[in-house]
Amino acid sequence: MPLHVPPAPAPALRTVLAALGSPTAVRDPRTPALRSAPGPLTPELPLPVHVLDRIVGSDRTAYTRLTGWRFLIRSGDRAVAAAETMLTPDGWAFSHFFEGPYLSSTERALRQAEAMRTPFQPRLLSIPELYMLTLWLHGDTDADASAGTPRPSDVLVPLAPAPPGIAAHLPHRVADLLPVMTLRLSPAPLLGSPA
C-alpha cells in the first residue's frame, strides 16, 4: 500500500464522533446527505489540512501551517460527506460537515495515489491565493503530519474544481507546479499605451 495515512490526533477524532453521535452537539445542521444516509456513519481517512499562506517561486521554500484534520464520512461503502476539525487555543474542536465536489475529487485523487508505486503520506494543501485545494503526497511517510513544507519532489494533485489553466487530477511535482502557480498570480503585462 503506497499511501501511509497518518493517524489523526485522538481529540480531533473524538470531536467528529461526538458531532456524528449528537445532532445537538454542533451549531450547524447536518448536510442533506448525512440526514438521509442509511446505516452507521463512520469517519475514515483522516487527512491533515495545511494552508500555503503565500505562493513563492521555485527558488524559495514554501511554508505551510496546519489548520485542521478532515475526515471522510462513510455510510456503507461510499463517502457521503466530510467533517473538518480545527485547532483552537483549547485543543481540537469540531468545525463543520460539508458535501460538494471536493468530496468525490478527494476520493478520486486518493485512488490515483494508491495506484502509484511510490509510498506517500497523503495530506491536503489549501492554496487560498488561487482558491485551490490539492492532495499533497509527501515523500517522507514517517514525517510528523502536522508539520513540514512541500519538498520539490513531493507530488500535488489539484482537486476539482481547479483554477483555470491548472488541470484537475493531473499529478505534478511541487518543483514543476509552483512556477505555474506563480505565473497565475503575476499581473498580465501591459501591451503598450495609447498614444
Backbone as CSV, one residue per row, in Angstrom:
resi,resn,N_x,N_y,N_z,CA_x,CA_y,CA_z,C_x,C_y,C_z
1,MET,0.855,-1.184,0.000,0.000,0.000,0.000,0.889,1.230,0.000
2,PRO,0.894,1.993,-1.098,1.783,3.142,-1.159,1.367,4.324,-0.291
3,LEU,0.110,4.397,0.144,-0.303,5.509,0.987,-0.180,5.124,2.456
4,HIS,0.500,5.975,3.189,0.663,5.793,4.627,-0.140,6.895,5.307
5,VAL,-1.421,6.630,5.566,-2.312,7.630,6.145,-1.934,7.826,7.608
6,PRO,-1.585,9.060,7.984,-1.180,9.296,9.374,-2.393,9.237,10.297
7,PRO,-2.186,8.821,11.534,-3.313,8.831,12.476,-3.637,10.263,12.885
8,ALA,-4.912,10.543,12.968,-5.350,11.865,13.431,-5.170,11.944,14.941
9,PRO,-5.015,13.136,15.466,-4.972,13.266,16.927,-6.276,12.714,17.524
10,ALA,-6.160,11.941,18.583,-7.344,11.328,19.205,-8.418,12.363,19.572
11,PRO,-8.056,13.542,20.107,-9.104,14.526,20.426,-9.850,15.023,19.174
12,ALA,-9.168,15.109,18.035,-9.841,15.538,16.800,-10.867,14.494,16.388
13,LEU,-10.481,13.229,16.441,-11.420,12.157,16.102,-12.594,12.144,17.069
14,ARG,-12.340,12.343,18.348,-13.437,12.349,19.330,-14.445,13.451,19.032
15,THR,-13.975,14.623,18.569,-14.926,15.709,18.277,-15.824,15.340,17.097
16,VAL,-15.270,14.638,16.108,-16.076,14.209,14.953,-17.083,13.151,15.387
17,LEU,-16.638,12.192,16.188,-17.557,11.153,16.673,-18.684,11.764,17.507
18,ALA,-18.365,12.767,18.322,-19.398,13.439,19.117,-20.376,14.172,18.218
19,ALA,-19.877,14.823,17.177,-20.757,15.546,16.256,-21.659,14.581,15.488
20,LEU,-21.127,13.430,15.131,-21.945,12.427,14.429,-22.967,11.796,15.364
21,GLY,-22.597,11.639,16.632,-23.467,10.966,17.590,-24.571,11.826,18.155
22,SER,-24.410,13.126,18.095,-25.405,14.012,18.688,-25.647,15.217,17.787
23,PRO,-26.784,15.256,17.105,-27.082,16.407,16.239,-27.106,17.736,16.988
24,THR,-27.340,17.698,18.289,-27.387,18.947,19.059,-26.002,19.394,19.516
25,ALA,-24.980,18.564,19.269,-23.622,18.905,19.698,-22.969,19.934,18.783
26,VAL,-23.554,20.182,17.615,-22.964,21.124,16.667,-23.954,22.239,16.359
27,ARG,-23.417,23.405,16.023,-24.268,24.555,15.714,-24.990,24.400,14.393
28,ASP,-24.227,24.033,13.349,-24.814,23.937,12.017,-25.518,22.605,11.840
29,PRO,-26.618,22.615,11.097,-27.314,21.346,10.859,-26.469,20.426,9.986
30,ARG,-26.765,19.162,10.052,-26.076,18.191,9.212,-26.401,18.446,7.756
31,THR,-25.530,17.986,6.888,-25.758,18.142,5.447,-26.902,17.230,5.023
32,PRO,-27.536,17.503,3.866,-28.626,16.633,3.394,-28.211,15.162,3.279
33,ALA,-26.999,14.905,2.788,-26.557,13.519,2.638,-26.416,12.833,3.993
34,LEU,-25.963,13.551,5.004,-25.839,12.953,6.336,-27.211,12.687,6.944
35,ARG,-28.164,13.589,6.696,-29.508,13.394,7.250,-30.204,12.198,6.624
36,SER,-29.901,11.914,5.353,-30.612,10.826,4.664,-29.797,9.540,4.537
37,ALA,-28.582,9.517,5.045,-27.725,8.333,4.905,-28.250,7.189,5.763
38,PRO,-28.384,6.000,5.155,-28.819,4.841,5.942,-27.632,4.240,6.697
39,GLY,-27.932,3.626,7.785,-26.898,2.883,8.494,-25.936,3.739,9.276
40,PRO,-24.929,3.106,9.853,-23.971,3.854,10.676,-23.065,4.741,9.824
41,LEU,-22.699,5.869,10.403,-21.773,6.805,9.764,-20.422,6.681,10.458
42,THR,-19.355,6.500,9.667,-18.036,6.334,10.263,-17.029,7.296,9.636
43,PRO,-16.234,7.968,10.483,-15.171,8.833,9.957,-13.965,7.985,9.566
44,GLU,-13.456,8.205,8.358,-12.314,7.450,7.857,-11.344,8.372,7.138
45,LEU,-10.201,7.828,6.789,-9.158,8.521,6.027,-8.892,9.933,6.536
46,PRO,-8.404,10.059,7.762,-8.098,11.403,8.266,-6.927,12.002,7.485
47,LEU,-7.109,13.217,7.024,-6.057,13.913,6.292,-5.764,15.245,6.968
48,PRO,-4.497,15.520,7.280,-4.175,16.832,7.834,-4.365,17.896,6.748
49,VAL,-4.939,19.013,7.125,-5.178,20.113,6.193,-4.163,21.210,6.481
50,HIS,-3.327,21.476,5.493,-2.317,22.525,5.595,-2.707,23.663,4.662
51,VAL,-2.305,24.867,5.022,-2.559,26.040,4.188,-1.219,26.630,3.763
52,LEU,-1.124,26.907,2.484,0.036,27.609,1.938,-0.343,29.086,1.933
53,ASP,0.238,29.830,2.862,-0.163,31.229,3.038,0.221,32.123,1.869
54,ARG,1.344,31.809,1.240,1.787,32.653,0.129,2.571,31.809,-0.848
55,ILE,2.213,31.912,-2.115,2.932,31.182,-3.151,4.264,31.884,-3.383
56,VAL,5.336,31.090,-3.387,6.676,31.633,-3.612,7.260,30.957,-4.843
57,GLY,8.240,31.565,-5.424,8.904,30.990,-6.591,9.597,29.684,-6.253
58,SER,9.983,28.948,-7.269,10.591,27.635,-7.060,11.968,27.718,-6.400
59,ASP,12.558,28.907,-6.361,13.870,29.056,-5.736,13.778,29.308,-4.233
60,ARG,12.553,29.426,-3.700,12.372,29.677,-2.270,11.504,28.584,-1.666
61,THR,11.592,28.415,-0.360,10.823,27.391,0.331,9.405,27.879,0.588
62,ALA,8.447,27.027,0.253,7.044,27.336,0.525,6.704,26.851,1.926
63,TYR,6.201,27.732,2.770,5.866,27.366,4.138,4.369,27.136,4.275
64,THR,4.033,26.143,5.075,2.632,25.827,5.308,2.375,25.812,6.808
65,ARG,1.101,25.824,7.142,0.709,25.681,8.543,-0.498,24.749,8.612
66,LEU,-0.527,23.933,9.639,-1.637,23.011,9.857,-2.840,23.793,10.362
67,THR,-3.996,23.587,9.733,-5.210,24.271,10.193,-6.267,23.311,10.710
68,GLY,-6.134,22.026,10.394,-7.143,21.081,10.872,-6.924,19.687,10.321
69,TRP,-7.896,18.832,10.588,-7.920,17.471,10.051,-9.273,17.274,9.397
70,ARG,-9.269,16.629,8.249,-10.504,16.343,7.515,-10.704,14.832,7.477
71,PHE,-11.926,14.419,7.765,-12.299,13.010,7.753,-13.378,12.797,6.695
72,LEU,-13.260,11.748,5.911,-14.348,11.362,5.026,-15.355,10.584,5.869
73,ILE,-16.622,10.913,5.723,-17.678,10.242,6.481,-18.341,9.224,5.564
74,ARG,-18.250,7.967,5.954,-18.779,6.881,5.134,-20.098,6.367,5.687
75,SER,-20.946,6.026,4.751,-22.165,5.291,5.039,-22.114,4.087,4.120
76,GLY,-21.914,2.914,4.687,-21.735,1.730,3.849,-20.409,1.811,3.119
77,ASP,-20.456,1.679,1.799,-19.217,1.652,1.015,-18.895,2.964,0.319
78,ARG,-19.596,4.049,0.660,-19.294,5.312,-0.022,-19.224,6.480,0.956
79,ALA,-18.439,7.467,0.557,-18.342,8.696,1.347,-19.547,9.570,1.027
80,VAL,-20.236,10.021,2.051,-21.420,10.855,1.850,-21.182,12.305,2.260
81,ALA,-20.121,12.544,3.016,-19.809,13.906,3.473,-18.386,13.890,4.017
82,ALA,-17.966,15.041,4.492,-16.674,15.156,5.166,-16.892,15.973,6.429
83,ALA,-16.020,15.757,7.385,-16.040,16.521,8.632,-14.680,17.148,8.812
84,GLU,-14.686,18.384,9.242,-13.413,19.075,9.457,-13.310,19.507,10.908
85,THR,-12.094,19.362,11.444,-11.799,19.829,12.794,-10.798,20.969,12.686
86,MET,-10.682,21.735,13.755,-9.734,22.849,13.750,-9.018,22.893,15.088
87,LEU,-7.827,23.451,15.045,-7.039,23.597,16.253,-7.356,24.948,16.886
88,THR,-7.737,24.926,18.135,-8.048,26.149,18.877,-7.053,26.273,20.035
89,PRO,-7.030,27.400,20.725,-6.147,27.516,21.893,-6.439,26.458,22.961
90,ASP,-7.674,25.926,22.962,-8.054,24.910,23.950,-7.870,23.485,23.445
91,GLY,-7.379,23.322,22.235,-7.199,21.984,21.668,-8.055,21.803,20.418
92,TRP,-8.323,20.572,20.055,-9.068,20.272,18.840,-10.561,20.461,19.053
93,ALA,-11.210,21.051,18.042,-12.654,21.282,18.096,-13.261,20.909,16.744
94,PHE,-14.490,20.438,16.782,-15.213,20.155,15.543,-15.506,21.486,14.857
95,SER,-15.332,21.544,13.536,-15.614,22.753,12.781,-16.934,22.640,12.030
96,HIS,-17.028,21.707,11.061,-18.258,21.607,10.274,-18.271,20.333,9.438
97,PHE,-19.483,19.976,8.991,-19.682,18.930,7.989,-19.852,19.631,6.653
98,PHE,-19.497,18.964,5.569,-19.764,19.536,4.262,-19.854,18.454,3.208
99,GLU,-20.449,18.829,2.086,-20.540,17.991,0.889,-19.953,18.804,-0.249
100,GLY,-20.112,18.349,-1.461,-19.676,19.133,-2.607,-18.648,18.418,-3.442
101,PRO,-18.136,19.106,-4.450,-17.246,18.464,-5.415,-15.914,18.011,-4.839
102,TYR,-15.419,18.662,-3.783,-14.132,18.249,-3.236,-14.200,16.863,-2.593
103,LEU,-15.376,16.434,-2.209,-15.531,15.113,-1.601,-15.184,14.010,-2.601
104,SER,-15.855,13.988,-3.734,-15.577,12.956,-4.739,-14.206,13.167,-5.372
105,SER,-13.783,14.405,-5.494,-12.474,14.694,-6.065,-11.351,14.183,-5.158
106,THR,-11.533,14.310,-3.845,-10.544,13.788,-2.905,-10.461,12.272,-3.014
107,GLU,-11.616,11.624,-3.072,-11.615,10.159,-3.213,-10.912,9.731,-4.496
108,ARG,-11.189,10.429,-5.586,-10.557,10.095,-6.865,-9.043,10.273,-6.787
109,ALA,-8.597,11.381,-6.194,-7.153,11.632,-6.085,-6.481,10.590,-5.189
110,LEU,-7.159,10.167,-4.134,-6.592,9.125,-3.269,-6.466,7.802,-4.022
111,ARG,-7.460,7.478,-4.861,-7.359,6.257,-5.678,-6.193,6.370,-6.658
112,GLN,-6.014,7.540,-7.260,-4.868,7.762,-8.155,-3.558,7.535,-7.405
113,ALA,-3.467,8.081,-6.210,-2.240,7.963,-5.420,-1.981,6.513,-5.028
114,GLU,-3.031,5.776,-4.722,-2.874,4.351,-4.378,-2.282,3.574,-5.546
115,ALA,-2.593,3.996,-6.779,-2.109,3.290,-7.968,-0.642,3.600,-8.280
116,MET,-0.104,4.649,-7.680,1.306,4.979,-7.901,2.178,3.975,-7.150
117,ARG,3.376,3.789,-7.620,4.267,2.805,-6.985,5.080,3.394,-5.834
118,THR,5.108,4.705,-5.721,5.910,5.368,-4.685,5.099,5.497,-3.400
119,PRO,5.681,5.187,-2.246,4.963,5.405,-0.985,4.893,6.897,-0.657
120,PHE,3.725,7.322,-0.192,3.499,8.727,0.163,2.691,8.812,1.443
121,GLN,2.805,9.962,2.100,1.920,10.325,3.205,0.934,11.343,2.636
122,PRO,-0.363,11.022,2.575,-1.321,11.970,1.996,-1.696,13.079,2.975
123,ARG,-1.791,14.279,2.428,-2.212,15.463,3.171,-3.059,16.301,2.215
124,LEU,-3.758,17.261,2.736,-4.441,18.234,1.886,-3.695,19.551,2.009
125,LEU,-3.544,20.238,0.884,-2.888,21.539,0.867,-3.834,22.540,0.228
126,SER,-4.253,23.514,1.017,-5.122,24.578,0.532,-4.252,25.752,0.108
127,ILE,-4.573,26.313,-1.059,-3.823,27.446,-1.599,-4.831,28.578,-1.826
128,PRO,-5.109,29.367,-0.775,-6.150,30.387,-0.864,-5.939,31.412,-1.974
129,GLU,-4.682,31.741,-2.292,-4.426,32.747,-3.326,-5.036,32.342,-4.671
130,LEU,-5.170,31.052,-4.911,-5.726,30.564,-6.176,-7.083,29.884,-5.991
131,TYR,-7.632,29.935,-4.785,-8.873,29.206,-4.484,-8.712,27.755,-4.929
132,MET,-7.647,27.121,-4.459,-7.257,25.805,-4.941,-7.010,24.863,-3.769
133,LEU,-7.435,23.616,-3.942,-7.169,22.571,-2.964,-6.479,21.427,-3.684
134,THR,-5.420,20.894,-3.074,-4.680,19.791,-3.687,-4.514,18.653,-2.685
135,LEU,-4.363,17.454,-3.233,-3.893,16.341,-2.422,-2.376,16.436,-2.470
136,TRP,-1.772,16.598,-1.309,-0.321,16.741,-1.194,0.226,15.373,-0.818
137,LEU,1.026,14.801,-1.688,1.630,13.499,-1.455,3.060,13.724,-0.996
138,HIS,3.234,13.643,0.312,4.523,13.927,0.941,5.393,12.678,0.884
139,GLY,6.640,12.847,0.453,7.534,11.709,0.251,8.047,11.055,1.514
140,ASP,8.045,11.760,2.642,8.535,11.189,3.898,7.339,10.595,4.644
141,THR,7.149,9.299,4.513,5.970,8.649,5.096,6.002,8.589,6.618
142,ASP,7.171,8.803,7.221,7.278,8.774,8.679,7.260,10.169,9.297
143,ALA,7.088,11.196,8.483,7.133,12.575,8.981,5.944,12.872,9.885
144,ASP,6.132,13.853,10.747,5.036,14.359,11.570,4.049,15.036,10.623
145,ALA,2.827,14.521,10.559,1.833,15.024,9.608,1.376,16.445,9.911
146,SER,1.678,16.934,11.112,1.234,18.280,11.461,2.249,19.348,11.092
147,ALA,3.390,18.949,10.560,4.445,19.911,10.257,5.040,19.624,8.887
148,GLY,5.897,20.508,8.465,6.630,20.281,7.227,6.226,21.229,6.120
149,THR,7.041,21.228,5.108,6.801,22.053,3.932,6.853,21.153,2.708
150,PRO,6.197,21.570,1.624,6.274,20.758,0.405,7.707,20.715,-0.123
151,ARG,8.200,19.522,-0.317,9.531,19.334,-0.901,9.410,19.399,-2.416
152,PRO,10.465,19.786,-3.106,10.398,19.837,-4.575,9.983,18.513,-5.214
153,SER,10.329,17.391,-4.579,9.992,16.084,-5.145,8.618,15.567,-4.707
154,ASP,7.961,16.245,-3.755,6.604,15.851,-3.375,5.674,16.052,-4.569
155,VAL,4.518,15.421,-4.497,3.559,15.493,-5.602,2.296,16.202,-5.129
156,LEU,1.781,17.101,-5.980,0.500,17.767,-5.727,-0.481,17.326,-6.801
157,VAL,-1.679,16.925,-6.362,-2.745,16.561,-7.294,-3.864,17.584,-7.104
158,PRO,-4.019,18.541,-8.044,-5.091,19.537,-7.903,-6.460,18.856,-7.910
159,LEU,-7.302,19.237,-6.959,-8.647,18.685,-6.887,-9.597,19.531,-7.721
160,ALA,-10.651,18.894,-8.199,-11.665,19.599,-8.992,-12.691,20.211,-8.038
161,PRO,-13.098,21.436,-8.304,-12.706,22.283,-9.422,-11.353,22.960,-9.180
162,ALA,-10.520,22.916,-10.205,-9.208,23.549,-10.153,-9.297,24.919,-10.829
163,PRO,-8.378,25.825,-10.515,-8.412,27.141,-11.164,-8.123,27.032,-12.661
164,PRO,-8.569,28.004,-13.445,-8.297,27.983,-14.888,-6.800,27.855,-15.159
165,GLY,-6.463,27.022,-16.119,-5.068,26.842,-16.502,-4.336,25.763,-15.726
166,ILE,-4.993,25.173,-14.733,-4.392,24.078,-13.959,-5.357,22.902,-14.031
167,ALA,-4.904,21.807,-14.608,-5.772,20.637,-14.803,-5.972,19.879,-13.494
168,ALA,-7.225,19.586,-13.188,-7.536,18.772,-12.014,-7.098,17.331,-12.264
169,HIS,-6.678,16.697,-11.204,-6.306,15.272,-11.196,-5.096,14.935,-12.041
170,LEU,-4.314,15.919,-12.389,-3.062,15.676,-13.090,-1.938,15.880,-12.074
171,PRO,-1.274,14.783,-11.637,-0.225,14.920,-10.623,0.971,15.721,-11.143
172,HIS,1.504,16.586,-10.283,2.673,17.418,-10.603,3.649,17.350,-9.447
173,ARG,4.936,17.316,-9.752,5.933,17.526,-8.710,5.816,18.977,-8.246
174,VAL,6.057,19.213,-6.976,5.983,20.572,-6.437,6.886,21.505,-7.234
175,ALA,8.091,21.049,-7.571,9.038,21.880,-8.322,8.491,22.289,-9.683
176,ASP,7.586,21.497,-10.247,7.004,21.822,-11.548,5.747,22.672,-11.430
177,LEU,4.958,22.463,-10.378,3.688,23.184,-10.249,3.849,24.576,-9.643
178,LEU,4.806,24.762,-8.728,4.979,26.091,-8.114,5.219,27.195,-9.141
179,PRO,6.066,26.989,-10.154,6.229,28.056,-11.146,4.935,28.369,-11.913
180,VAL,4.129,27.359,-12.173,2.844,27.578,-12.860,1.924,28.405,-11.972
181,MET,1.891,28.081,-10.677,1.048,28.838,-9.750,1.549,30.273,-9.627
182,THR,2.859,30.458,-9.618,3.429,31.803,-9.534,3.009,32.628,-10.747
183,LEU,3.050,32.017,-11.928,2.618,32.717,-13.143,1.148,33.092,-13.092
184,ARG,0.331,32.228,-12.500,-1.109,32.510,-12.411,-1.372,33.757,-11.579
185,LEU,-0.459,34.076,-10.647,-0.653,35.239,-9.779,0.002,36.501,-10.320
186,SER,0.863,36.351,-11.321,1.556,37.517,-11.872,0.581,38.369,-12.679
187,PRO,0.661,39.680,-12.543,-0.215,40.532,-13.339,0.143,40.433,-14.826
188,ALA,-0.868,40.529,-15.660,-0.643,40.479,-17.099,0.171,41.689,-17.541
189,PRO,1.133,41.504,-18.449,1.929,42.647,-18.911,1.080,43.605,-19.717
190,LEU,1.392,44.869,-19.582,0.701,45.878,-20.380,1.228,45.828,-21.797
191,LEU,0.363,45.877,-22.759,0.747,45.755,-24.162,0.900,47.105,-24.846
192,GLY,1.462,48.017,-24.198,1.660,49.327,-24.797,0.627,50.316,-24.264
193,SER,0.877,51.565,-24.501,-0.056,52.564,-24.011,-0.671,53.298,-25.197
194,PRO,-1.875,53.765,-25.018,-2.494,54.508,-26.109,-1.744,55.822,-26.352
195,ALA,-1.617,56.190,-27.607,-0.888,57.418,-27.936,-1.772,58.599,-28.016
